[in-house]
C-alpha cells in the first residue's frame, strides 16, 4: 500500500521530538510501508536535502537505542521530502495538490501539527484545493480548541470537509502499551471484571506527574495550563478506560460509544464541589533532582504575573450503578517530585478482620504508565517469621506484591504510542482515536472549572518545585479518609 503523509508543521517541536522518531522506529521495525512518502510542510526555505539534514541533527537528541545509524538514516531519509508553504495562501495548497497528484498514493494522511488556531484555516484550504478526497485522512493534535465553543467550531469545520471516519483526533496516551494492557486486563481476563465495581473498589487515583518545567513551551503553556493540557484529554480518557462498560466488540464505535457514556455520567459540578474538590497550583522555585530550578513565573515566555495553573487535583464521581459513590481522584502537574504516571485502584478491606494488618495496608492494583510500564498487585500474606505465633495469638499479615514489568516480559523495544497511532492512521483504524462527541462531553464537564477560576481572584496555590503539589491536594483526599499512594 502506498501512502503520502503530509506533516503540516514539519519543522516544529512535535515533528522532531515525537513524530519523526516514531516514523523511524516503524521504518526500522519494518511496519512502515516501503512505498511511502513523508512530506514536511513549513514556511522555511529548505530543499529536500536540507530538510533531511535538519531531521538528522534532531535525532542526536533521541535516546541512544532509538537513534539511527548513518546507514539506517540514509535509507529512511529517502522517504523525506519538503514543501515550503504559507498555510494562509491558497496558491500554496494548489502546489501541494500538484505534488500529491504526481503519485496518486492509495492513502493521503494530513497531520496538522500546528497551533490549534490554524486547524480551521488548514481544513478549509484543503477542501478548496480539492484535497478532501475519499482516500484522505486528517490527524488533529490536541488541544482541539480552548473551550467548548471553539472545540465545536473546529469539529464542525472538519466534519464539513471530511467524514467522521476520515478524522483522527489523536491522544497519544491511548497508544501507550500500558493503556492497551488496561483494556486487555479488563476485557480479556475473567479475573478482575467481577470485582470492577462500587461494592469492591474504595477509590481510584490517576497521577500524571512531570519533574520538568515548561522548558521552551512557556508562551504556549501560559495560554493553556494543566487543566486543558492534561485533564480534559489524557486524564479523562484514562477515566473512560477504567470506568466504561464492556463493549459488544472491539470495533471503534463500540468502544467509543461506551467511553461516551462514562463522560455523560460524570457528576456535574456545583459551586460547593468546585470549591472543595478542585485544587489548582503553580510551582515556585525549588530543588529537583538536586538542582535549583526557577519558579513558573521566571520561566522564559511566561507572564511574570501569570495565574496559569501548573498543577490540578480534583475529585470526580460517576453517577451510574457501577460506580456511584466511588471517588476518582485525578492529579497532574509540572515540577513535581518525580516523573510518574500511574493508576492506583484501591480495593475495599475485607468485611470481617480475623488477622492483624498494618495501618493503611490494603489490596490495590497499580498500573504504571511511565517512566516504565507494568502492573503491581498488592496483597497481604503471612510471613514465615512470626515470633509471636501461638495458638491463641491473632495472626499478623504483611504487605507483599506481584510485579509484572512489561519491558522485562515483552522487551523494551515495543511499539511506542506515536508509532502505533501513526500506523493506525495509515491503516485506517479508529479504535484508539477520539470521536467528536467524546471531546465535546469532556469540554462540557471541564468548562465550569475554567469559569469558576475566572471568577476566583485568589489564583493558584503556590507549591515548591520538587514536591507533590499544594498541601490542599492532600487535604482534599484526606476528607474522604484516603491518601495519595505515595503518602499512605
C-alpha positions in Angstrom: 0.0 0.0 0.0 1.4 3.4 -1.0 0.9 6.5 1.2 1.7 10.1 1.4 2.0 11.6 4.9 1.8 15.4 4.8 3.2 16.9 8.0 2.0 20.5 8.5 4.4 22.0 11.0 7.2 19.8 9.6 10.0 21.7 11.3 8.1 22.2 14.6 8.8 20.8 18.1 6.3 18.0 17.8 7.6 16.8 14.4 11.2 16.3 15.5 10.5 15.3 19.2 7.8 12.7 18.6 6.7 12.1 15.0 9.9 11.6 13.2 11.4 9.3 15.8 8.1 7.3 15.8 8.1 7.1 12.0 11.7 6.0 12.0 11.0 3.3 14.6 8.2 2.0 12.4 10.6 2.0 9.4 13.2 0.2 11.5 10.7 -2.4 12.6 9.6 -3.0 9.0 6.0 -1.9 9.7 6.0 1.4 7.7 5.0 0.6 4.2 8.1 1.0 1.9 6.1 2.7 -0.8 5.6 5.7 1.4 6.5 9.4 1.2 6.7 11.8 4.2 6.4 15.5 3.2 7.3 18.1 5.7 5.4 21.4 5.2 6.5 24.7 6.8 7.4 28.3 5.9 11.2 27.6 6.0 13.1 27.8 2.7 14.5 24.3 2.5 15.3 21.8 -0.1 14.7 18.1 0.4 18.4 17.6 1.2 18.4 20.4 3.7 15.3 19.1 5.4 16.8 15.6 5.7 20.0 17.2 7.2 17.9 19.1 9.7 16.0 16.0 10.8 19.3 14.1 11.0 20.6 16.6 13.6 17.4 16.3 15.6 18.0 12.6 16.0 21.1 13.4 18.1 18.6 14.3 20.9 16.8 11.0 20.8 17.5 8.1 23.2 20.6 6.3 22.1 18.8 3.0 21.5 16.4 4.7 19.1 19.0 6.7 17.1 19.5 5.5 13.6 22.9 4.5 12.3 24.2 6.6 9.3 23.2 3.7 7.0 19.7 3.4 8.6 19.1 7.1 8.4 20.1 7.3 4.7 17.5 4.6 3.9 14.9 6.4 6.0 15.8 9.8 4.5 14.8 8.6 1.1 11.2 8.9 2.3 11.6 12.5 3.4 10.7 15.5 1.3 9.9 19.1 2.0 7.5 21.6 0.6 7.6 25.3 1.5 4.1 26.6 2.3 2.4 29.5 3.9 -0.7 28.0 5.3 -2.7 31.2 4.7 -2.0 31.2 0.9 -4.5 29.2 -1.3 -1.9 29.0 -4.1 0.4 27.0 -1.8 -2.3 24.4 -1.3 -2.6 24.1 -5.1 1.1 23.4 -5.2 0.6 20.7 -2.6 -2.2 19.2 -4.6 0.0 19.1 -7.7 2.7 17.3 -5.6 0.3 14.7 -4.4 -1.3 14.1 -7.8 2.1 13.1 -9.2 1.9 9.8 -7.3 -1.8 9.2 -6.7 -1.0 7.3 -3.4 -3.5 4.9 -2.1 -3.8 6.9 1.2 -3.0 10.5 1.9 -2.6 11.4 5.6 -2.6 15.1 6.6 -1.1 15.5 10.0 -1.9 19.0 11.4 0.9 19.6 13.9 0.3 23.3 14.1 -1.2 25.8 16.6 -4.9 25.0 17.1 -5.8 28.4 15.8 -4.7 27.2 12.3 -6.8 24.0 12.3 -9.9 25.6 10.7 -8.0 27.5 8.1 -6.0 24.4 7.1 -9.1 22.3 6.7 -10.9 24.9 4.7 -8.0 25.3 2.3 -7.6 21.6 2.0 -11.2 21.4 0.8 -10.8 24.4 -1.5 -7.8 22.8 -3.2 -9.8 19.6 -3.8 -7.6 17.6 -1.4 -10.6 16.2 0.6 -10.8 13.0 -1.4 -12.2 9.7 -0.2 -8.6 8.4 0.4 -7.7 11.4 2.5 -7.3 11.2 6.3 -6.6 14.1 8.6 -4.9 13.9 12.0 -5.6 16.7 14.6 -3.3 17.2 17.6 -4.5 18.3 21.0 -5.6 20.7 22.3 -8.6 20.9 19.9 -9.8 24.3 21.0 -9.6 26.1 24.3 -13.2 25.7 25.4 -16.4 24.0 24.3 -17.4 26.7 21.8 -14.0 26.7 20.0 -13.9 22.9 20.0 -17.4 22.7 18.4 -16.3 25.3 15.8 -13.3 23.3 14.8 -15.2 20.0 14.7 -18.0 21.5 12.6 -15.4 22.8 10.1 -13.6 19.5 9.8 -16.8 17.5 9.5 -17.9 19.8 6.7 -14.6 18.8 4.8 -14.3 15.1 5.7 -16.5 12.4 7.1 -16.1 11.3 10.7 -14.3 8.1 9.6 -11.6 10.2 8.0 -10.9 12.3 11.1 -8.3 11.1 13.6 -8.2 13.1 16.8 -5.1 11.9 18.4 -4.5 11.4 22.1 -1.1 9.7 22.4 -2.0 8.3 25.9 -4.4 5.9 24.2 -1.5 4.5 22.2 0.7 3.7 25.2 1.3 -0.1 25.7 0.2 0.2 29.3 -3.2 1.7 28.4 -3.7 -1.1 25.8 -3.0 -3.6 28.6 -5.6 -1.8 30.7 -8.2 -2.8 28.1 -6.7 -6.3 27.9 -6.7 -6.6 31.7 -10.4 -5.7 32.0 -11.9 -7.3 28.9 -9.5 -10.1 28.1 -9.5 -11.8 31.6 -12.2 -13.1 33.8 -10.3 -12.3 37.0 -11.0 -8.6 37.6 -14.2 -7.7 35.9 -16.5 -9.2 38.6 -14.6 -7.0 41.2 -14.6 -3.9 39.0 -17.5 -2.1 40.7 -18.5 0.0 43.7 -19.0 -2.9 46.0 -15.3 -3.8 45.9 -13.4 -0.6 45.0 -12.9 2.2 47.5 -11.3 4.7 45.2 -9.3 5.1 42.0 -6.4 7.5 41.7 -4.8 8.8 38.5 -1.5 10.6 38.7 0.3 12.1 35.8 3.4 13.8 37.2 6.3 15.5 35.5 9.5 16.7 37.1 10.2 19.0 34.2 9.0 22.6 33.9 7.6 24.2 30.8 11.0 24.1 29.0 10.8 26.0 25.7 7.0 25.9 25.6 6.4 28.8 28.1 4.4 31.0 25.8 2.2 28.1 24.7 1.7 26.7 28.1 0.8 30.1 29.6 -2.2 30.2 27.3 -3.1 26.6 28.1 -2.5 25.4 31.6 -2.6 21.9 33.2 -6.4 21.5 33.0 -6.5 22.0 29.2 -3.2 20.3 28.6 -3.7 17.1 30.6 -7.1 16.7 32.3 -9.5 17.5 29.5 -7.9 14.9 27.3 -5.4 12.4 28.7 -6.8 12.1 32.3 -10.4 11.8 31.2 -9.5 9.2 28.5 -8.0 7.2 31.3 -11.1 7.6 33.4 -13.1 6.3 30.4 -10.9 3.2 30.0 -11.2 2.4 33.7 -14.9 3.0 34.1 -16.5 2.0 30.8 -18.8 -1.0 30.4 -17.5 -3.9 28.3 -18.1 -3.0 24.6 -20.1 -5.5 22.5 -17.0 -6.0 20.3 -13.6 -4.4 19.6 -14.8 -2.1 16.8 -14.0 1.6 17.0 -17.6 2.9 17.5 -18.5 0.1 20.0 -15.6 1.2 22.2 -16.2 4.9 21.7 -19.9 4.6 22.5 -19.0 3.1 25.9 -16.5 5.9 26.6 -19.1 8.5 25.8 -21.5 7.0 28.3 -18.8 7.5 31.0 -18.3 11.1 30.1 -22.0 11.8 30.1 -22.2 10.1 33.6 -19.7 12.4 35.2 -21.4 14.1 38.1 -21.9 17.8 37.2 -20.1 20.5 39.2 -21.8 22.7 41.7 -20.4 25.9 43.4 -19.8 23.8 46.5 -18.0 20.9 44.8 -15.9 23.3 42.7 -14.6 25.0 45.9 -14.0 21.7 47.8 -13.0 19.2 45.1 -10.8 21.2 42.6 -7.3 22.4 43.6 -5.1 24.4 41.3 -1.4 25.2 41.9 1.6 26.9 40.4 5.2 26.0 41.1 7.7 28.3 42.7 11.4 28.0 42.8 12.7 24.8 44.4 15.0 21.8 44.0 14.5 19.0 41.6 17.0 16.1 41.4 19.5 18.1 43.4 19.3 21.1 41.1 17.8 24.5 41.9 15.1 25.4 39.4 13.2 28.7 38.9 9.5 29.2 39.6 7.0 29.1 36.8 6.7 32.9 36.6 10.5 33.1 36.0 10.4 30.7 33.0 11.1 32.1 29.5 8.0 33.2 27.7 5.8 33.2 30.8 4.0 36.3 32.0 5.6 37.4 35.3 2.1 37.9 36.8 0.7 34.7 35.3 -2.2 32.9 37.1 -1.9 29.9 34.8 -2.1 26.6 36.8 0.7 24.1 36.5 -1.0 21.7 38.9 -4.5 20.3 39.1 -6.0 17.9 41.6 -9.7 17.0 41.6 -12.3 14.6 42.9 -14.8 13.3 40.4 -17.7 10.9 40.6 -19.5 8.8 38.0 -23.3 8.7 38.6 -24.2 5.3 37.4 -25.0 1.9 39.0 -21.4 0.5 38.7 -19.6 3.5 40.2 -22.0 5.5 42.3 -20.2 6.8 45.4 -16.6 5.8 44.3 -14.3 8.8 44.1 -12.0 9.1 41.1 -9.0 11.3 42.1 -7.0 13.0 39.3 -3.7 14.7 39.9 -1.3 16.2 37.3 1.4 18.8 37.4 4.8 20.1 36.4 7.9 20.3 38.5 6.6 17.6 40.9 8.7 15.2 43.0 9.3 12.8 40.1 8.2 11.7 36.6 5.5 9.2 37.3 2.2 8.3 35.6 0.2 5.6 37.3 -3.3 4.4 38.1 -4.0 3.1 41.6 -7.1 1.0 42.1 -7.7 0.7 45.9 -9.9 -2.1 46.9 -12.1 -2.1 50.0 -10.9 -4.0 53.1 -12.1 -7.5 54.0 -15.6 -7.2 55.5 -14.5 -9.0 58.7 -11.0 -8.8 60.1 -9.6 -12.0 61.6 -6.0 -11.0 61.1 -3.9 -8.1 62.3 -2.8 -5.9 59.5 -0.5 -2.8 59.3 -2.2 0.5 59.3 -3.1 1.6 55.7 -2.3 -1.8 54.2 -4.9 -2.9 51.6 -5.3 -4.7 48.4 -4.6 -2.5 45.4 -3.8 -2.7 41.7 -1.1 -0.3 40.4 -1.0 0.2 36.7 2.3 2.0 35.8 2.3 4.1 32.7 5.6 5.9 32.8 8.6 6.0 33.1 8.2 2.2 32.9 5.0 0.4 32.3 3.7 -2.6 34.1 1.3 -4.0 36.8 1.6 -4.4 40.5 -0.9 -6.4 42.5 -0.6 -5.6 46.3 -1.8 -8.3 48.6 -1.5 -9.3 52.3 0.3 -12.5 53.3 1.5 -14.2 56.4 5.3 -14.0 56.8 7.3 -17.1 57.8 9.0 -15.4 60.7 6.1 -14.9 63.2 7.9 -14.9 66.6 4.7 -14.1 68.5 2.8 -17.0 67.0 0.7 -19.1 69.4 -2.5 -20.9 69.2 -4.4 -18.0 70.8 -2.5 -15.2 69.1 -4.1 -13.2 66.3 -2.0 -13.8 63.2 -0.3 -10.8 61.6 -0.2 -10.1 57.9 2.5 -8.4 55.8 2.1 -6.5 52.6 3.5 -8.2 49.5 3.1 -7.6 45.8 3.3 -9.3 42.5 5.2 -7.2 39.9 4.8 -7.6 36.2 7.4 -5.5 34.3 6.3 -5.3 30.7 9.7 -4.3 29.5 11.2 -7.4 31.0 8.4 -9.7 29.8 7.9 -8.3 26.3 11.2 -6.4 25.7 11.9 -2.7 25.8 11.7 -2.3 22.1 8.0 -2.5 21.9 5.9 -0.3 19.8 5.7 3.3 21.2 2.5 5.3 21.4 3.0 7.6 18.4 4.4 4.8 16.3 1.3 2.7 17.0 -1.1 5.6 16.3 0.6 6.7 13.1 0.5 3.2 11.7 -3.2 3.0 12.7 -3.9 6.2 10.8 -2.2 4.8 7.7 -4.2 1.6 8.0 -7.5 3.5 8.8 -8.0 2.0 12.3 -10.0 4.4 14.5 -10.1 2.4 17.7 -7.5 4.5 19.6 -8.8 7.9 18.4 -11.3 10.2 19.9 -14.7 10.9 18.4 -16.1 14.5 18.3 -18.9 13.8 20.7 -16.4 12.5 23.3 -14.4 15.7 23.0 -17.4 17.8 23.4 -18.6 16.0 26.5 -15.1 16.3 28.1 -15.1 20.1 27.4 -18.7 20.4 28.8 -17.5 18.8 32.1 -14.3 20.9 32.3 -15.7 24.2 31.3 -17.4 25.0 34.7 -14.0 24.7 36.3 -12.5 27.3 33.9 -15.4 29.6 34.6 -15.0 29.2 38.3 -11.3 30.0 38.1 -12.0 33.1 36.1 -14.3 34.4 38.8 -11.8 33.5 41.6 -9.3 36.3 42.2 -7.2 34.2 44.6 -5.4 32.4 41.8 -3.5 29.1 42.0 -1.9 27.9 45.3 1.9 28.0 45.3 4.0 24.9 45.7 7.7 24.4 45.7 9.2 22.7 42.7 10.3 19.2 43.7 7.2 18.5 45.9 4.0 16.7 45.2 2.0 20.0 44.9 -0.1 22.1 47.2 -1.0 20.7 50.6 -4.6 21.4 49.8 -4.5 18.4 47.4 -3.7 16.1 50.3 -6.3 17.7 52.4 -8.9 17.2 49.7 -8.4 13.4 49.5 -8.0 13.1 53.3 -11.6 14.4 53.8 -12.7 11.1 52.4 -10.4 9.1 54.7 -8.0 8.3 51.9 -4.4 9.4 50.9 -2.4 9.6 47.7 -0.4 6.5 47.1 3.0 7.9 48.0 1.6 9.2 51.3 -0.1 6.0 52.5 
